[in-house]
Amino acid sequence: MSPQSGHGHGTPIVGVPAPISSIPISGLEYLTVDDLRDEFGEDIEVVSDGSLQRLIDGLTDAVEDKLGHGFGRALRIWSRVDEQLRAYSDRISIGLDGFGYDDYPTLGDLIDVISDGTREIELLGHTSADQPSDHLKTLESVDIGTSYDKRVTLSLKSWQTTTYGKGETHIFLPLNIREVVEILENGVLVSSDYYYYTKSWVVKKRCSGCSGYWSPCNCATGNIVVDFKPSCWGSIPAVARSYLLDILRERLGTAPMEHESFIDYAYTRHGTGAAAAAEDTTVSLSSALRRYTRKLVI
């Protein structure tokens, strides 16, 4: 490992980073602070951007806990100093520090090294710490620091899930399939010539060189590892955005009235209700949103 640089434990970055492709950061946000200010106007004008962002994040966490996934969203990172973050195909850079995926191969490894008191990295509750770091999507340079509204959400480009072979032709996955990236069976890469997939199933073919059945396993952790892109991955459905905004409209709009007076002038207005809303993160999914729920795989 190279010597430490700055206040992190990563490898110092040398030279100017080359441009990379990315999905805009707003692409995997249910709502932004600007969305709330446009919607609620003066009713929330005294609430800080950081407080509004925490409110949004608390409710999205509750929604994703019910869904069992976050449409690819995996990590939040923020800093107590102003610096820039970029996510490359092989590393994350924060300020002057780089954290290579070869050195930190899982999200759990990244969390351990990046969370140093100045920087914080939070694994979203529905995401496993053993997801590979190199599954993170690239992200162009973005500012983080000083206030919570400058936190950054990083997302996964595919999802790695482990299941059990049962001596059957089919493997059922917990989310509908857009694309299968690769499959390991008993630690061996399975050629794509030996299987095909439908909306919810990966099916072993009967062909020369393959049995047509996924090998059974009595192991504790499963013997089939499937790396796939769920059909809902990479964007937040409009129904999810609308659902979250409806929750916020109800909770912020029913705040108690506030009375203020200035010498000979007095008025009464709705309170912001942001503090009360932030404390209440209970949600019940709408029927339209429940179709995105992670399926139970036995």
DARA-V343175 format. One line per field, one symbol per residue. ss: DSSP state (H for helix, E for strand, L for the rest). phi: phi as a letter, one per 20 degrees, with the letter a starting at -180 (. if undefined). burial: I if it has 16 or more other C-alpha atoms within 10 Angstrom, else O. A space follows every 50 residues. Layout:
BEGIN
ss->???
phi->???
burial->???
END
This chain:
BEGIN
ss->LLLLLLLLLLEELLLLLLLLLLLLHHHHLLLLHHHHHHHHHHHHLLLLHH HHHHHHHHHHHHHHHHHLLLLLEEEEEEELLLEEEEELLLEEEELLEEEE LLLLLEHHHHHHHHLLLLEEEEELLLLLLLLEHHHELLEEEEEELLLHHH LEEEEELLEEEEELLLLLLEEELLLLEEEEEEEEELLEELLHHHEEELLL EEEELLELLELLLLLLLLLLLLLEEEEEEELLLLLLLHHHHHHHHHHHHH HHHLLLEEEEEELLEEEEEELLLHHHHHHLLLLLLLHHHHLLLLLLLL
phi->.fffcmdddeegedneffgceaeggffcdfbdgfgffffdlffcfeefff fffffgfffffffffffnaclofccdcbcecfbdccddfcaddcleddcf ffecfcffffffeefcnedccdefgedefeffffefffbfgbfcpmcffe fcddceebcdcdbdfcmdedcedfcgeebeeacdclndfefffebbcdfc cddfeebfncfncfffbdffdndddddbdffefnbeggffffffffffff fffdfffddcccledcbcbfffmffffffddfccffffeffeffefdd
burial->OOOOOOOIIIIIOOOOOOOOOOOOOOOIIIIIIOOIIOOIOOIIOOOOII IIIIIIIIIIIIIIIIIIIIIIIIIIIIIOOOIIIIIIIOIIIIIIIIII IOOIIIIIIIIOIIIOOOIIIOIIIIIIIOIIIIIIIIIIIOIIIOIIII IIIIIIIIIIIOIIIOOOIIIIIIIIIIOIOOIOIIOOOIOOOIIOIOOI IIIIIOOOOOOIIIIOIOOOOIIIIIIIIIIIIIIIOOOIOOIIIOIIOO IIIOIOOOOOOOOOOOOOOIIIIIOOIIOOIOOOIOOOIOOIIIOOOO
END
